[in-house]
Amino acid sequence: MPSYYERHIFFCVNRRDDPNRECCARHGAEELQAYAKERVKALGLSGPGKVRVNKAGCLDRCELGPVAVVYPEGVWYSYVDREDIDEIVESHLRDGKPVERLRLE
């Protein structure tokens, strides 16, 4: 049975109270997740059988953040700006080609 979505990207938007511990929210994760959602919609990629953009709580990789993960491939990314998000959306979510320069292992 096929998955409900072809690809699903989760953005960690975790915010920690402890200023000595990293969190993705301090690196613009919420704004960039919203931007990714807008871009996916603008490109006609959203909806059943296509792409879903979601917020997630802590994905336990905040020290590398901000981070996002794309399923079903299980590809992890770190990103810093809208240009990085554009590349992830267009190359991976639309064209199925992971963005190696942003990929985390």
N, CA, C and O atoms as a MOPAC input file, in Angstrom:
PM7 MOZYME 1SCF
protein

 N      0.83900 1    -1.18000 1     0.00000 1
 C      0.00000 1     0.00000 1     0.00000 1
 C      0.88900 1     1.25000 1     0.00000 1
 O      1.80000 1     1.35100 1     0.82200 1
 N      0.64400 1     2.19000 1    -0.89500 1
 C      1.47200 1     3.40200 1    -0.94700 1
 C      1.23200 1     4.29400 1     0.27300 1
 O      0.17300 1     4.25700 1     0.89900 1
 N      2.23100 1     5.07800 1     0.57800 1
 C      2.13800 1     6.02100 1     1.68500 1
 C      1.14700 1     7.13300 1     1.33500 1
 O      0.94600 1     7.44100 1     0.16000 1
 N      0.53900 1     7.72300 1     2.34100 1
 C     -0.41000 1     8.81900 1     2.12400 1
 C      0.27300 1    10.01800 1     1.47200 1
 O     -0.32200 1    10.70800 1     0.64500 1
 N      1.54100 1    10.26200 1     1.85700 1
 C      2.34100 1    11.32000 1     1.23800 1
 C      3.54300 1    10.68600 1     0.55400 1
 O      4.09500 1     9.69700 1     1.03600 1
 N      3.93900 1    11.26100 1    -0.56800 1
 C      5.14900 1    10.77700 1    -1.24500 1
 C      6.38300 1    11.09500 1    -0.40300 1
 O      7.27700 1    10.26500 1    -0.24500 1
 N      6.41000 1    12.32100 1     0.13400 1
 C      7.49400 1    12.73700 1     1.01400 1
 C      6.92000 1    13.55100 1     2.15700 1
 O      5.92100 1    14.25300 1     2.00500 1
 N      7.57100 1    13.44300 1     3.30000 1
 C      7.12300 1    14.13600 1     4.50600 1
 C      8.36700 1    14.74500 1     5.14000 1
 O      9.31300 1    14.02400 1     5.45400 1
 N      8.37800 1    16.05700 1     5.33100 1
 C      9.52700 1    16.71300 1     5.95400 1
 C      9.10600 1    17.25800 1     7.31700 1
 O      8.09000 1    17.94000 1     7.45600 1
 N      9.92100 1    16.93500 1     8.30600 1
 C      9.68900 1    17.38800 1     9.67400 1
 C     10.79500 1    18.36900 1    10.05600 1
 O     11.97900 1    18.06100 1     9.92000 1
 N     10.40600 1    19.54600 1    10.53200 1
 C     11.34300 1    20.55800 1    10.99600 1
 C     11.31100 1    20.58500 1    12.51000 1
 O     10.25200 1    20.79200 1    13.10300 1
 N     12.45200 1    20.37900 1    13.14500 1
 C     12.52900 1    20.54600 1    14.58700 1
 C     12.35100 1    22.03000 1    14.88600 1
 O     13.08400 1    22.87000 1    14.36400 1
 N     11.37800 1    22.34300 1    15.72400 1
 C     11.15800 1    23.72700 1    16.15700 1
 C     11.25300 1    23.80600 1    17.67800 1
 O     10.70000 1    24.71100 1    18.30300 1
 N     11.95900 1    22.84600 1    18.25700 1
 C     12.09600 1    22.75500 1    19.70500 1
 C     12.72500 1    24.01800 1    20.29100 1
 O     13.68000 1    24.57000 1    19.74300 1
 N     12.16500 1    24.45900 1    21.41600 1
 C     12.69900 1    25.61300 1    22.14500 1
 C     13.04000 1    25.14900 1    23.55300 1
 O     12.16500 1    24.70100 1    24.29300 1
 N     14.30100 1    25.25700 1    23.91900 1
 C     14.74800 1    24.87700 1    25.26000 1
 C     14.82300 1    26.11100 1    26.14800 1
 O     15.19300 1    27.19500 1    25.69700 1
 N     14.46800 1    25.93100 1    27.41200 1
 C     14.56400 1    27.02100 1    28.38500 1
 C     15.99800 1    27.24400 1    28.84900 1
 O     16.37300 1    28.35500 1    29.22300 1
 N     16.78400 1    26.19200 1    28.82100 1
 C     18.17000 1    26.25200 1    29.27700 1
 C     19.02800 1    26.95300 1    28.21700 1
 O     19.22300 1    26.39900 1    27.13600 1
 N     19.54300 1    28.15300 1    28.49800 1
 C     20.33900 1    28.88200 1    27.49900 1
 C     21.67200 1    28.21700 1    27.17900 1
 O     22.33000 1    28.59500 1    26.21000 1
 N     22.07800 1    27.24000 1    27.97000 1
 C     23.34600 1    26.54300 1    27.72900 1
 C     23.20200 1    25.34000 1    26.80700 1
 O     24.19500 1    24.70900 1    26.44400 1
 N     21.96900 1    25.02300 1    26.42900 1
 C     21.73200 1    23.90300 1    25.51900 1
 C     21.17300 1    24.44000 1    24.21300 1
 O     20.29300 1    25.30100 1    24.21100 1
 N     21.68800 1    23.93000 1    23.10600 1
 C     21.22800 1    24.35700 1    21.78700 1
 C     19.77000 1    23.96000 1    21.56100 1
 O     19.27900 1    22.98300 1    22.12600 1
 N     19.10200 1    24.73300 1    20.73000 1
 C     17.76800 1    24.35600 1    20.26600 1
 C     17.55000 1    24.97000 1    18.89100 1
 O     18.06000 1    26.04900 1    18.58600 1
 N     16.80000 1    24.27800 1    18.08600 1
 C     16.57200 1    24.71400 1    16.71000 1
 C     15.79600 1    26.02800 1    16.62500 1
 O     16.01000 1    26.81500 1    15.70300 1
 N     14.89800 1    26.26800 1    17.57700 1
 C     14.09300 1    27.48800 1    17.54400 1
 C     14.96100 1    28.74400 1    17.60000 1
 O     14.60100 1    29.76800 1    17.02000 1
 N     16.08900 1    28.67700 1    18.28400 1
 C     16.97700 1    29.84400 1    18.37900 1
 C     17.69100 1    30.14500 1    17.06400 1
 O     18.34200 1    31.18100 1    16.92700 1
 N     17.56800 1    29.24400 1    16.10800 1
 C     18.23700 1    29.41400 1    14.81000 1
 C     17.24300 1    29.64000 1    13.67800 1
 O     17.54800 1    29.36700 1    12.51800 1
 N     16.05300 1    30.13900 1    14.01300 1
 C     15.07400 1    30.49500 1    12.99300 1
 C     14.26600 1    29.34400 1    12.42700 1
 O     13.69800 1    29.47200 1    11.34200 1
 N     14.19800 1    28.22700 1    13.12800 1
 C     13.51900 1    27.04000 1    12.60800 1
 C     12.03700 1    27.28100 1    12.32000 1
 O     11.52200 1    26.80600 1    11.30700 1
 N     11.34900 1    28.01000 1    13.19400 1
 C      9.91200 1    28.22300 1    12.99300 1
 C      9.64800 1    29.04400 1    11.72900 1
 O      8.77300 1    28.70500 1    10.93200 1
 N     10.40500 1    30.11300 1    11.55700 1
 C     10.24000 1    30.95100 1    10.36400 1
 C     10.55400 1    30.16700 1     9.09400 1
 O      9.83100 1    30.26800 1     8.10200 1
 N     11.63000 1    29.38700 1     9.12500 1
 C     12.02900 1    28.65400 1     7.92700 1
 C     11.11100 1    27.46500 1     7.64500 1
 O     10.94600 1    27.08500 1     6.48500 1
 N     10.51700 1    26.87600 1     8.66600 1
 C      9.51600 1    25.82500 1     8.44300 1
 C      8.28800 1    26.42800 1     7.74900 1
 O      7.75300 1    25.84500 1     6.80700 1
 N      7.85300 1    27.58800 1     8.21800 1
 C      6.70600 1    28.26200 1     7.60200 1
 C      7.02000 1    28.63800 1     6.15100 1
 O      6.16700 1    28.51800 1     5.27100 1
 N      8.23600 1    29.08700 1     5.91700 1
 C      8.65000 1    29.42500 1     4.55000 1
 C      8.62700 1    28.17600 1     3.66600 1
 O      8.16100 1    28.23500 1     2.52800 1
 N      9.12400 1    27.05000 1     4.17500 1
 C      9.11000 1    25.80000 1     3.40000 1
 C      7.68400 1    25.40500 1     3.04200 1
 O      7.41500 1    24.97800 1     1.92000 1
 N      6.78300 1    25.54800 1     3.99100 1
 C      5.37900 1    25.21000 1     3.75500 1
 C      4.79900 1    26.08800 1     2.64200 1
 O      4.08700 1    25.60100 1     1.76400 1
 N      5.11300 1    27.39100 1     2.68800 1
 C      4.66100 1    28.31500 1     1.64200 1
 C      5.20000 1    27.92200 1     0.27300 1
 O      4.46600 1    27.91700 1    -0.71500 1
 N      6.49200 1    27.59200 1     0.22100 1
 C      7.12900 1    27.22700 1    -1.05400 1
 C      6.53100 1    25.95000 1    -1.62600 1
 O      6.27600 1    25.86700 1    -2.82800 1
 N      6.30700 1    24.95600 1    -0.77700 1
 C      5.71600 1    23.69500 1    -1.23400 1
 C      4.32800 1    23.95400 1    -1.82800 1
 O      3.98700 1    23.40900 1    -2.87800 1
 N      3.53600 1    24.78400 1    -1.15700 1
 C      2.20400 1    25.12100 1    -1.66700 1
 C      2.29300 1    25.89400 1    -2.98100 1
 O      1.55900 1    25.60800 1    -3.92600 1
 N      3.19800 1    26.87600 1    -3.03400 1
 C      3.34900 1    27.70500 1    -4.22800 1
 C      3.75700 1    26.88300 1    -5.45000 1
 O      3.38100 1    27.20800 1    -6.57700 1
 N      4.52100 1    25.82500 1    -5.22200 1
 C      4.96300 1    24.97300 1    -6.32300 1
 C      3.96500 1    23.86100 1    -6.64200 1
 O      4.22200 1    23.03000 1    -7.51300 1
 N      2.83000 1    23.84300 1    -5.94400 1
 C      1.81200 1    22.83200 1    -6.20100 1
 C      2.20800 1    21.43700 1    -5.74400 1
 O      1.73700 1    20.44000 1    -6.29200 1
 N      3.07300 1    21.36900 1    -4.74200 1
 C      3.58200 1    20.07600 1    -4.27200 1
 C      2.84400 1    19.53700 1    -3.05600 1
 O      3.10200 1    18.40400 1    -2.64900 1
 N      1.93600 1    20.30500 1    -2.46000 1
 C      1.31600 1    19.89000 1    -1.19900 1
 C      0.04200 1    19.08700 1    -1.43300 1
 O     -0.63300 1    19.21700 1    -2.45500 1
 N     -0.25400 1    18.25500 1    -0.44600 1
 C     -1.50300 1    17.50700 1    -0.46500 1
 C     -1.28800 1    16.01300 1    -0.50700 1
 O     -0.15900 1    15.54700 1    -0.65700 1
 N     -2.36600 1    15.25500 1    -0.37500 1
 C     -2.27900 1    13.79300 1    -0.38700 1
 C     -1.57400 1    13.28500 1    -1.65300 1
 O     -1.83100 1    13.75600 1    -2.76100 1
 N     -0.69200 1    12.32600 1    -1.45400 1
 C      0.06500 1    11.76700 1    -2.57100 1
 C      1.24200 1    12.62000 1    -2.98300 1
 O      1.97400 1    12.27100 1    -3.90800 1
 N      1.42900 1    13.74900 1    -2.29200 1
 C      2.50900 1    14.66500 1    -2.64900 1
 C      3.40500 1    14.88200 1    -1.42300 1
 O      3.96700 1    13.92800 1    -0.88500 1
 N      3.53600 1    16.14100 1    -0.98600 1
 C      4.45700 1    16.49200 1     0.09700 1
 C      3.70000 1    17.08900 1     1.27200 1
 O      2.72600 1    17.82100 1     1.09600 1
 N      4.16300 1    16.76400 1     2.47100 1
 C      3.63500 1    17.35300 1     3.70600 1
 C      4.79000 1    17.98800 1     4.46400 1
 O      5.84300 1    17.37200 1     4.62200 1
 N      4.59900 1    19.21900 1     4.93300 1
 C      5.59900 1    19.94200 1     5.72300 1
 C      5.05400 1    20.06500 1     7.14200 1
 O      3.97500 1    20.62100 1     7.34800 1
 N      5.80400 1    19.54500 1     8.12700 1
 C      5.34200 1    19.55600 1     9.51400 1
 C      6.37100 1    20.12100 1    10.46700 1
 O      7.57600 1    20.07800 1    10.21900 1
 N      5.85300 1    20.66100 1    11.58000 1
 C      6.68700 1    21.01400 1    12.72200 1
 C      6.86300 1    19.75100 1    13.55600 1
 O      5.98800 1    18.88600 1    13.59000 1
 N      7.99200 1    19.66100 1    14.21700 1
 C      8.22900 1    18.55100 1    15.13700 1
 C      8.82100 1    19.10400 1    16.41500 1
 O      9.43600 1    20.17000 1    16.42100 1
 N      8.63100 1    18.37600 1    17.48700 1
 C      9.32000 1    18.68500 1    18.72700 1
 C     10.77700 1    18.29200 1    18.55600 1
 O     11.26200 1    18.15500 1    17.43200 1
 N     11.45600 1    18.11500 1    19.64000 1
 C     12.88200 1    17.81100 1    19.57500 1
 C     13.14200 1    16.53200 1    18.79600 1
 O     12.55000 1    15.48900 1    19.07200 1
 N     14.04100 1    16.62900 1    17.81700 1
 C     14.46600 1    15.47000 1    17.04200 1
 C     15.81900 1    14.95500 1    17.53800 1
 O     16.42300 1    14.07500 1    16.92600 1
 N     16.28500 1    15.51900 1    18.65800 1
 C     17.49700 1    15.08700 1    19.34800 1
 C     18.78300 1    15.29000 1    18.55000 1
 O     19.75400 1    14.55200 1    18.71900 1
 N     18.77800 1    16.31400 1    17.66900 1
 C     19.99100 1    16.66500 1    16.93400 1
 C     20.18700 1    18.17900 1    16.93600 1
 O     20.80100 1    18.73700 1    16.02600 1
 N     19.66600 1    18.82700 1    17.95700 1
 C     19.67300 1    20.30100 1    18.01800 1
 C     21.07500 1    20.89700 1    17.95100 1
 O     21.25000 1    22.01000 1    17.45300 1
 N     22.08200 1    20.16500 1    18.45100 1
 C     23.44700 1    20.69900 1    18.40800 1
 C     23.95100 1    20.86700 1    16.97600 1
 O     24.94800 1    21.55200 1    16.75000 1
 N     23.27600 1    20.25400 1    16.01400 1
 C     23.63200 1    20.37900 1    14.60000 1
 C     22.68100 1    21.32200 1    13.87200 1
 O     22.76900 1    21.48400 1    12.65500 1
 N     21.78300 1    21.93400 1    14.61200 1
 C     20.63600 1    22.61700 1    14.05500 1
 C     20.85400 1    23.97800 1    13.46800 1
 O     21.92300 1    24.58400 1    13.55200 1
 N     19.77200 1    24.42500 1    12.86500 1
 C     18.47800 1    23.77700 1    12.87000 1
 C     18.47400 1    22.55900 1    11.95200 1
 O     19.23000 1    22.49500 1    10.98200 1
 N     17.61500 1    21.59600 1    12.26900 1
 C     17.57400 1    20.35500 1    11.50400 1
 C     16.17100 1    20.05200 1    11.00300 1
 O     15.16700 1    20.49600 1    11.56200 1
 N     16.14500 1    19.27500 1     9.92000 1
 C     14.90500 1    18.74500 1     9.35400 1
 C     15.22300 1    17.35300 1     8.83200 1
 O     16.37700 1    17.03400 1     8.54400 1
 N     14.18500 1    16.52500 1     8.71200 1
 C     14.36200 1    15.18100 1     8.18000 1
 C     13.24500 1    14.89600 1     7.17600 1
 O     12.08100 1    15.22700 1     7.40200 1
 N     13.63300 1    14.27000 1     6.05700 1
 C     12.67900 1    13.92800 1     4.99800 1
 C     12.47600 1    12.42200 1     4.98100 1
 O     13.43100 1    11.64700 1     4.92400 1
 N     11.20800 1    12.02400 1     5.03400 1
 C     10.84400 1    10.61300 1     4.91100 1
 C     10.03900 1    10.42100 1     3.63900 1
 O      9.32600 1    11.34300 1     3.24100 1
 N     10.11400 1     9.26300 1     2.97500 1
 C     10.56300 1     7.99300 1     3.53200 1
 C     12.06400 1     7.74500 1     3.45000 1
 O     12.54100 1     6.73200 1     3.96000 1
 N     12.81700 1     8.63600 1     2.82500 1
 C     14.24900 1     8.38700 1     2.64900 1
 C     15.05000 1     8.44400 1     3.94200 1
 O     16.10400 1     7.81600 1     4.04200 1
 N     14.56800 1     9.18700 1     4.93500 1
 C     15.31200 1     9.33400 1     6.17500 1
 C     16.54700 1    10.20700 1     6.00600 1
 O     17.57400 1     9.96400 1     6.64000 1
 N     16.44900 1    11.22400 1     5.15200 1
 C     17.56200 1    12.13700 1     4.90400 1
 C     17.45800 1    13.32000 1     5.86200 1
 O     16.44100 1    14.01200 1     5.91000 1
 N     18.53200 1    13.53900 1     6.62300 1
 C     18.60800 1    14.62800 1     7.60300 1
 C     19.33900 1    15.81900 1     6.99200 1
 O     20.32200 1    15.66000 1     6.26800 1
 N     18.84000 1    17.01200 1     7.30000 1
 C     19.44600 1    18.24700 1     6.81300 1
 C     19.68600 1    19.23300 1     7.94900 1
 O     18.98900 1    19.24000 1     8.96400 1
 N     20.70300 1    20.06600 1     7.73400 1
 C     20.87700 1    21.28700 1     8.48400 1
 C     20.80700 1    22.40700 1     7.45400 1
 O     21.25600 1    22.23200 1     6.32100 1
 N     20.25600 1    23.54200 1     7.82800 1
 C     20.04300 1    24.64000 1     6.88700 1
 C     20.23500 1    25.94800 1     7.63300 1
 O     20.18200 1    25.97800 1     8.86200 1
 N     20.45800 1    27.03700 1     6.89100 1
 C     20.65900 1    28.31600 1     7.56600 1
 C     19.77300 1    29.44500 1     7.05300 1
 O     19.56800 1    30.43200 1     7.76000 1
 N     19.24400 1    29.31900 1     5.83300 1
 C     18.49900 1    30.43900 1     5.27100 1
 C     17.47500 1    29.97200 1     4.23800 1
 O     17.33400 1    28.77600 1     3.98400 1
 N     16.77100 1    30.92600 1     3.65300 1
 C     15.73000 1    30.62000 1     2.66300 1
 C     16.30300 1    29.95800 1     1.41600 1
 O     15.64100 1    29.12500 1     0.79700 1
 N     17.51100 1    30.31600 1     1.04900 1
 C     18.12400 1    29.69900 1    -0.12500 1
 C     18.33500 1    28.20400 1     0.10700 1
 O     18.13400 1    27.40400 1    -0.80700 1
 N     18.73500 1    27.82200 1     1.31300 1
 C     18.87100 1    26.40300 1     1.63900 1
 C     17.51400 1    25.70500 1     1.56200 1
 O     17.41500 1    24.59200 1     1.04600 1
 N     16.47900 1    26.35200 1     2.07100 1
 C     15.13400 1    25.77500 1     2.03100 1
 C     14.67800 1    25.62200 1     0.58400 1
 O     14.12100 1    24.58700 1     0.21700 1
 N     14.91000 1    26.64700 1    -0.24400 1
 C     14.55400 1    26.54400 1    -1.66600 1
 C     15.20800 1    25.33300 1    -2.30500 1
 O     14.57600 1    24.60900 1    -3.07400 1
 N     16.47500 1    25.11500 1    -1.98500 1
 C     17.20600 1    23.99500 1    -2.57100 1
 C     16.63900 1    22.65000 1    -2.10700 1
 O     16.49500 1    21.72600 1    -2.90900 1
 N     16.31800 1    22.54100 1    -0.82300 1
 C     15.72500 1    21.30000 1    -0.31300 1
 C     14.36500 1    21.05500 1    -0.96600 1
 O     14.07500 1    19.93900 1    -1.39700 1
 N     13.53700 1    22.08600 1    -1.03900 1
 C     12.19600 1    21.94200 1    -1.61800 1
 C     12.28200 1    21.56200 1    -3.09000 1
 O     11.62500 1    20.61800 1    -3.52700 1
 N     13.08000 1    22.28400 1    -3.84900 1
 C     13.12000 1    22.05800 1    -5.28800 1
 C     13.87500 1    20.78200 1    -5.66400 1
 O     13.41100 1    20.01400 1    -6.50600 1
 N     15.01800 1    20.55700 1    -5.05200 1
 C     15.81700 1    19.39500 1    -5.42200 1
 C     15.27800 1    18.10200 1    -4.81900 1
 O     15.08500 1    17.11800 1    -5.53300 1
 N     15.03400 1    18.09800 1    -3.50900 1
 C     14.63500 1    16.84600 1    -2.86200 1
 C     13.12500 1    16.62200 1    -2.90500 1
 O     12.66300 1    15.59000 1    -3.39000 1
 N     12.35900 1    17.58500 1    -2.39700 1
 C     10.91900 1    17.35700 1    -2.29400 1
 C     10.23700 1    17.31000 1    -3.65300 1
 O      9.30600 1    16.52800 1    -3.84900 1
 N     10.68200 1    18.12300 1    -4.58100 1
 C     10.07100 1    18.12400 1    -5.91800 1
 C     10.70800 1    17.10100 1    -6.84000 1
 O     10.01100 1    16.31400 1    -7.48000 1
 N     12.06300 1    17.11300 1    -6.90900 1
 C     12.75700 1    16.30300 1    -7.91100 1
 C     13.30000 1    14.97300 1    -7.39500 1
 O     13.77900 1    14.15400 1    -8.17900 1
 N     13.23000 1    14.75300 1    -6.07700 1
 C     13.68700 1    13.48000 1    -5.52100 1
 C     15.19000 1    13.32600 1    -5.39300 1
 O     15.68300 1    12.21200 1    -5.21600 1
 N     15.93400 1    14.43700 1    -5.48100 1
 C     17.39900 1    14.39700 1    -5.39100 1
 C     17.84900 1    15.07000 1    -4.09900 1
 O     17.75800 1    16.29200 1    -3.98200 1
 N     18.33500 1    14.29500 1    -3.12200 1
 C     18.81400 1    14.90300 1    -1.87700 1
 C     19.89600 1    15.95200 1    -2.13200 1
 O     20.65500 1    15.85800 1    -3.09600 1
 N     19.95200 1    16.93400 1    -1.26200 1
 C     20.92500 1    18.02500 1    -1.36400 1
 C     22.12800 1    17.63700 1    -0.51800 1
 O     22.11200 1    17.79700 1     0.70300 1
 N     23.15300 1    17.13500 1    -1.15400 1
 C     24.31200 1    16.58700 1    -0.44300 1
 C     25.01600 1    17.62400 1     0.43100 1
 O     25.47400 1    17.28400 1     1.52100 1
 N     25.11500 1    18.87200 1    -0.01000 1
 C     25.87100 1    19.86500 1     0.75300 1
 C     25.21100 1    20.21100 1     2.09300 1
 O     25.87900 1    20.71100 1     2.99800 1
 N     23.91100 1    19.95100 1     2.22500 1
 C     23.18400 1    20.26300 1     3.46400 1
 C     22.91000 1    19.02200 1     4.31300 1
 O     22.36700 1    19.12000 1     5.41400 1
 N     23.28200 1    17.87700 1     3.80100 1
 C     22.93800 1    16.60100 1     4.42600 1
 C     23.76500 1    16.33700 1     5.69000 1
 O     24.96200 1    16.62100 1     5.74400 1
 N     23.09000 1    15.78900 1     6.69700 1
 C     23.74600 1    15.34300 1     7.93400 1
 C     23.80900 1    13.82400 1     7.92000 1
 O     22.91500 1    13.15700 1     7.40000 1
 N     24.85400 1    13.30000 1     8.48700 1
 C     24.95900 1    11.83200 1     8.62800 1
 C     24.69800 1    11.42800 1    10.03900 1
 O     24.73900 1    10.24000 1    10.35900 1

